[in-house]
Amino acid sequence: MPAASARTAPTTRSTHRRSEGAPGVTVRPIRSAADDRAALVEIETLMRAAPGTPEGDRLDVLATLVEALEARHVPIEAPDPIAAVRFMMEQKGLNRRDLESAIGSRARVAENLNCRRALTLPMIRALSRLLDLPAEVLVQGYELKRAA
């Protein structure tokens, strides 16, 4: 055996340790709505499991599986920009007058919040900073109401 290979012993041993006498975490794939419901029920029963315990490990694995399934099959659509603005106004305790610095006059704020006028790029930038909203949410298209 050459000297170089004697120095490079295999180092691919597993570093994962199981608790003495504790069974490994065994889960099955979630393939149906019934499997999903069963996993959610089990997650609910394991919510108080301590991290690092077999129950805590099972909770981590089940939650990851359910999260992956939901990300694939239940996409979350971006919110309507005006609904997002209204929500953040409520969360931050702001009123329409507080938006004037980002949008313009009181009339312009009313037009935008009543979906009579579209947000402009400068408004989107200012609202994004003021409300801590991602600009990607505010640039989404939305339906404008026609003037009566």
Helices and strands as residue ranges (DSSP letters): H 3-7, H 33-46, H 54-73, H 81-92, G 96-99, H 100-103, H 106-113, H 121-131, H 135-138
